[in-house]
Amino acid sequence: MSAPTKIAQKRMLKIENLHVRVAGKEILKGLSLEVKAGEVHAIMGPNGAGKSTLGNVLSGREGYEVVEGSVIYQGKNLLELEPEERAAEGVFLAFQYPVEIPGVNNTYFLRSALNAQKKYRGEPEVDSMQFLKLVREKLSVLHLKDELLHRAVNEGFSGGEKKRNEIFQLALLEPKLAILDETDSGLDIDALKAVADGVNLMRSPERAFLVITHYQRLLDYIKPDVVHVLADGRIVESGGPELALELEAHGYAWVKDRVAPHMDVQVSRAQDAQERPA
Amino acid sequence: MSALLESLQLAFADAAQSKTALDQAVAIGFPGPRTEQWKYTSLRPLSARRFVAPPSALAELNAATLETLASIPGPRIVFINGNYAPDHSSLADLPNGVTFESSGTANADDDSRFASAHDIFAKLNTAIAKQGMQIHVDDSFVPEKCLQVVFVSVGTGTDLAIHYRHKITLGKNAKLALIEHHVSQDSQQHLINTLCDIALQDGAEFSHARIQQDNAGNSHFLRTEASLQSLSVYRRLDLELGAHVSRHDLQVKLLGDGAALYANGSLIASGRRHVDTRLDIQHIAKNTSCNLLWRGLATERGRAVFHGGILIEKGADGTAAHLSNKNLLLSDNAEIDTQPVLVIHADEVTASHGATVGRLDDGHLFYLRARGIPEAQAKAMLTNAFCKQTLQVLGNEDLIAQVAPSLEKALQIIEVQA
């Protein structure tokens, strides 16, 4: 029996038993996760747990070998799509380390990206006037200076500027599923707030966020609906926002101690938690 | 004697600029495979070919070429197959402070210049060339407009030996912007041999772009010799986009204190093209500087050769010399040879040089694709950006806008072929 769609949230992403190898070494070891439209999920975990691998494998980076499991995004097998197709389908990765691309003008890059996505979706492309109008709108909302547009992609940007540029791209491209890979790392408190404000402006019932972070700090500003703990390649604990606070108080060793002896039990608990209504 | 030298001796026996130099060239002969300066560019296939002198009657231009010419603004100087073409030139707005002559005056020391086999083309040029651009800018004169010079090579049914002799002199504190366009009509396999002398007096500033976009049959040999007096500035851009073989020897002598050279170039070797640029930068006076940024791209069976020679003479204290040569190797059958050479005899200098050969950066490519840009388009964007870095040397948006389309067009053709 199907529930009326108006009430039930649409499932956006379903990751099941995902095993991923990088350079021959298994990094993700049976990760399962389900995200519905409108939700903000935080993925927390110690260094080396596989957090960035998750972001990279979802966005289609080369060198990440899926050996088992599936990723269904809006009814499609995400793993079969090229990175550019995933982007056009609405998957966005805010990079942990945005690269500097000398010689490629930021405006030109952004317009090419937006129009490539529109072309893929069969929508009309925007001309330079329409694009400029759109860009100015987004810039003012995010309180960014427009000199950023005249420079090469990320070239000479400070760490904070690079991360804000990622959020600016997020605002411009309006993805359905945004993955923020340690967007808080290396940011001072002002930059962190600016980034969080940008993300909060983008929250909507149609859009989901996967916020990958090492620290609880970012979650003070971006309130998650669900918090997951990723350790040793899988989700070992899931809960509400209070889980992040517990982690902050006790450290990741606490999770390891708690879950290591009864891993199987904890995994099933984690899945229960994901299925609870948000 | 090689077929090439024999044919030139025959073709120019009665029409040589200098019979002495022609005899000397024939006596010197072509450099062998062990000659350092020609190690990566074999002259064997070329030296077995025969060429004739260009006819003095101007070749007809077709509609496409005329359209190209019309798109180039005046003041415009046009040469066709080695001969000045006044009817296609547009010198009405050549200002009074600039003089142009199409027939060359040889230097007094020409016969004694270029005694070695590795200078054979320059030697042949002094022997044969009678025409070219002789341009002089008066002291302190600053023309408003950029001067455009177009060299058209046209198929005539036979392979021609085309020789140009250029001389560009800027008086004290004079300025000049000049763009050279090298274009082809029809498919032909001419030999085009050019010698260009440039002299900048104290405080002169010369912005010079050369766009070589000949068809894939022509063989180009160019030797540029520039001398820079005190506080003069030479900005130079070479876009090597065409020809079967294109060899450029660029010698710049920084003779006056505080003279500055900015020389950039993009070497695009696609198809079966062979591009070879050899720098010989000599810091002789104090507080002189050079900034050299060269980008090479080799794809299909193309080959790009770069030699970046910088010499800092004894006493040239305060010299700042910087060379960057980066190359993109896009095919397994393509080849890139790069050799930066820095020789320092002075004490107080800052110098750096570096050369790399690589592929497109995976991280850059993924970043663009992750934003929705398809792979082929992302590669084209990165390749364009890489090759266009050199354009900034012109330091003037208007000049950059005039030369950029040629480079973009050449890169588009590569994308189609790939």
HADDOCK unambig.tbl for C-alpha pairs under 7 A between the chains (distance, minus, plus):
assign (segid A and resid 59 and name CA) (segid B and resid 370 and name CA) 6.63 0.50 0.50
assign (segid A and resid 61 and name CA) (segid B and resid 366 and name CA) 6.75 0.50 0.50
assign (segid A and resid 83 and name CA) (segid B and resid 369 and name CA) 5.71 0.50 0.50
assign (segid A and resid 83 and name CA) (segid B and resid 370 and name CA) 5.24 0.50 0.50
assign (segid A and resid 84 and name CA) (segid B and resid 369 and name CA) 4.73 0.50 0.50
assign (segid A and resid 84 and name CA) (segid B and resid 370 and name CA) 5.44 0.50 0.50
assign (segid A and resid 84 and name CA) (segid B and resid 371 and name CA) 6.44 0.50 0.50
assign (segid A and resid 84 and name CA) (segid B and resid 372 and name CA) 3.95 0.50 0.50
assign (segid A and resid 84 and name CA) (segid B and resid 373 and name CA) 5.64 0.50 0.50
assign (segid A and resid 84 and name CA) (segid B and resid 374 and name CA) 5.59 0.50 0.50
assign (segid A and resid 85 and name CA) (segid B and resid 372 and name CA) 6.49 0.50 0.50
assign (segid A and resid 87 and name CA) (segid B and resid 370 and name CA) 5.83 0.50 0.50
assign (segid A and resid 87 and name CA) (segid B and resid 371 and name CA) 5.66 0.50 0.50
assign (segid A and resid 87 and name CA) (segid B and resid 372 and name CA) 4.83 0.50 0.50
assign (segid A and resid 88 and name CA) (segid B and resid 372 and name CA) 5.48 0.50 0.50
assign (segid A and resid 99 and name CA) (segid B and resid 364 and name CA) 6.55 0.50 0.50
assign (segid A and resid 101 and name CA) (segid B and resid 364 and name CA) 6.42 0.50 0.50
assign (segid A and resid 103 and name CA) (segid B and resid 385 and name CA) 4.48 0.50 0.50
assign (segid A and resid 103 and name CA) (segid B and resid 386 and name CA) 6.58 0.50 0.50
assign (segid A and resid 103 and name CA) (segid B and resid 389 and name CA) 6.32 0.50 0.50
assign (segid A and resid 104 and name CA) (segid B and resid 385 and name CA) 5.61 0.50 0.50
assign (segid A and resid 112 and name CA) (segid B and resid 373 and name CA) 6.79 0.50 0.50
assign (segid A and resid 113 and name CA) (segid B and resid 371 and name CA) 5.64 0.50 0.50
assign (segid A and resid 113 and name CA) (segid B and resid 372 and name CA) 5.32 0.50 0.50
assign (segid A and resid 113 and name CA) (segid B and resid 373 and name CA) 5.22 0.50 0.50
assign (segid A and resid 116 and name CA) (segid B and resid 372 and name CA) 5.99 0.50 0.50
assign (segid A and resid 116 and name CA) (segid B and resid 373 and name CA) 5.61 0.50 0.50
assign (segid A and resid 117 and name CA) (segid B and resid 372 and name CA) 5.48 0.50 0.50
